[in-house]
């Protein structure tokens, strides 16, 4: 008999993603003109929660993703590294 494991609350996973993203972004320059526009979005993929920091566009397809982190909703563990896009290193 398979035991169902309880998922970790989304709020807790978001905080984990926030901390990981903050650490990952320390090595990059975030231009001031986009700082106030950044949005954290959450995608669901099975047991994985994918948190993306992005600049929204007029249409969803126009959004520019800045970072992505995957967190397992059962264990709370990060899946892979924090991915950073479109930013320049300090």
Secondary structure, DSSP 4 states (H G I P E B T S, - for coil): -PPPPPPPPHHHHHHHHHHHHHHHHTTEE--HHHHTTEEEEEEEETTEEEEEEEE--SSGGG-EEEEEEEEETTT--B-SPPEE-S-EE-
